[in-house]
C-alpha cells in the first residue's frame, strides 16, 4: 500500500472516529508506514484468532456462523481481518473507544426493539411483516441474483471495452426446459403410484427403486424456488429400511450431478469470463466419464444384473469426484467469483487436499485448466507488455484515459502510477507476493514498445500452474529482470538521463555562474517591467544570447531550455501547494491571476523540453519542483546583486571625509549585515543542501536496478532540496521572503537617496559635453578640469552632510534596522525550534553561519526565556 493511500485511510478513520487533536494524520501515517509487516496467514493463526473473538463476543455461535458463511464465499483478506480484530479485542483502551463510538453510529435497525415472546401484534403490524416477507421471498432468489450479477458484469465489461460488444445468448437458451442436461423442472402433478411400495416384496422394491432413478413413482425430486438452488430427492418412506438406507447413500451423487451441470451451463455465459469457461470445460470432461458410467449401469440394468447393492458398489469411486466438483461449484456460486478469485478458491482447495492424493490430483487438474487462460494473459503482459482482457478478470487494469502526453502538461498527472494499476480483488492468492513485480514488468516493456523498439522478451516460455510455485516464480522473475534492464539501459544509456540531469542542474540549480551573470546583465532592463508588459520572445532572444556567450554554449542540451513567466510569485505558488483542500486554498483560488501585479523578476523562471521516455523522470511535477528551487535561488541572487550595488556606493563614499556621517555609516553597516545574511543563505542552499544531495543522487542512479528506483531517488533528491531550502515550511518561508523584501526595499532606498553620491556623476554634470576631448595626457590633466573635480567633490560632501543631518533619513535607517533585526531573530528562533522538534539538524548550519560570533545569541536566549515564561503562565 502506498504512503498516500495510508494517509488517506488514516484521515478517513480519524474523521469517522471524530478524533481532533494537534497531531495530524501524517503523524499516524508515518508511524504505520514504518511498522508495516506482511501478514502471513496460516490455519493455526486464523483458528486461534477465531477462537479468541468467539470467547470475547457475547454471541459466539452467531460469529462462527458468519465466519463460515464468509469463508464459503471466499471473501478476500478474511483471515487478516479476523487476526486484526483479535488483536483489537486484547486492547481494553481500544475496545472502550470503539464501544463509545459505536453508540454514535448506530443504525436505525440496531435501535429497533423486538417484541417480547408472547406479546400480540396488531393487524397492521402483522400485515406489514407479511408483505415484507412476501417481497423477500419473491425477489431474493438466487436465480434473480444470478441474472443481476450477469447484467452487472456485462455493463462493467461494456464500459471498459467500448469497442467490443459481448455476444448475447438468446433467451430461449434459458427458457426452454429440455435444452438442459440437468433434471427438468416441469409444473405438473406428481405421478401417483398404483401400488404402495411397501406392500411389494423386497426384491420388487429394489428393482422399482433402481428403475425410478432420480425422479419417478417412488422417488420425488424436490426443488427450491429458484432454478440454481440445491436439489433434494425424497424416497418413498414405505420402502424397506435397509433398502432406504442404501438408496440414501446413492442419492447425493444425483444432487451433486445436478449442481455441477447447472454450474457448467450457467457459467458458460460470456459474462463470467474465460477462467470460468475453462473450469466448466474441465468439469464437462469429467462429466463425460460420469455419463459413460451411467450408460454402463443402464446396460447392466437392462440385463437384469443391477441390484441396489451392486449399484452402490459401482458408483462409490466417482462419488468423491462428484462431491469435490459440487463443493467447488457451490463455493463459486456463493461468492459470485470470477477471474483470479476462482483461481484462489481452487488453489486453496488443492492445498487442503494434501492428505488425499486422488482428490488433490483432481483439484490440480481443475486448477491447471482454469489457470490456462489467466496465464495466457499473464504471458502477454510480462513478455510483451500488452493487455487483452475482454472480461475484466486479469489482475492488471489499463486506464486508457491516461495519456503519456499529459505528463509534461499536468502537475498532478499520475500517468506512471495510474495508467496501469493492480486490482487486488483479481489477484490469485498464489501470485499475491509477485503482483508488484508483474505490474512493473509489463509497464517497463510497454514503455519500450511505445518508444518504437522491440519489447518481446527472448525468455518467453509457457507458464503452467504447479504446486511447486518456484517454477513459475522463476519465470516471472526472469521476465522482470529482463524488462527492468531493457528500460533502464534505454533511459540511462541511449537517452542519456544523467547528462540531461546535469544540464538541468546547470540552469535550474544556478550552477553555471558566468551564464547567470550575463543573463542578469542583459535582462536587467527587461526584468524591471511588470510581468504583463514583458514580451516572451525578447526574453528568449536574450536567453539565447546569454547561452552563446558563456560556458553553457558547450552544453548539448541548451536548446531545450525555455523561458516561462509564472502568473504568481513564489510565495503565492507555494502557499497554494501547501494549503490544498484548506480554506486558505479556496481563498487563493478565488484570486484572479490577472489581478496579481508582479515584476518580471518575480515571475521569471525556466522551463525544459523533455521527450518520452525521459519525461517519466522529468515529469511536470519534477520540473515544477526544479522551478520552485530555481525561483528561490534566483531571487536570492537578485537580492545579493542589489546589495552589491549599494556596496559599490560605499566604496565611493570612502573617498570622502565621512567621519561625522553617523547615520550614513550605520546604513552601510546594516547593508553589510544584509549581505552577510543573503550570501550565507545562498552558500547554505547551494553547497550544503544541493551539492551533497546531488552526489547522493548520482551514486544512487549508478546503482539503480530499475526505473522505479530512478524515480524514487530523483524524487527524494528534489524533496530533500525543497525541505532543506525551507520551501516546504510556510512559517520559515514567509520570514525569509520578508527578509528579502526588506533587503530589496532598503537597497532601493539607499540608491535613491544617494543617486548623486559619486564624484564622477557630479563632474559629468559640471563638465561641458560639447567641449572637444584633449588628445595628449598632459592636456587631460588640465587645471580647469581639476578645479571642476574639486568643486564636484565639495558638492557631494555637502550632499552627504545634508543627507546625514536629515531626520527622515535617520528615522528610515532606524526602522529598516529594527525590522531586519526582528525578522532575523525570528528566523533564527524558528530554525532552532524546528531543528529541535523535527530532528532535522541541517538547518542548524544557517544559525551557525549567521551567528558565528555570538552576536545574536543574547537576543535568542531572551526570546527563548520569554517563550518559556509564557508557556508556564499558560499552564497555570
Order of alpha helices (4+ residues) and beta strands (2+ residues): alpha-alpha-alpha-alpha-alpha-alpha-alpha-alpha-alpha-alpha-alpha-beta-beta-alpha-alpha-alpha-alpha-alpha-beta-alpha-beta-alpha-alpha-alpha-alpha-alpha-alpha-beta-alpha-alpha-alpha-beta-alpha-alpha-alpha-alpha-alpha-alpha-alpha-alpha-alpha-alpha-alpha
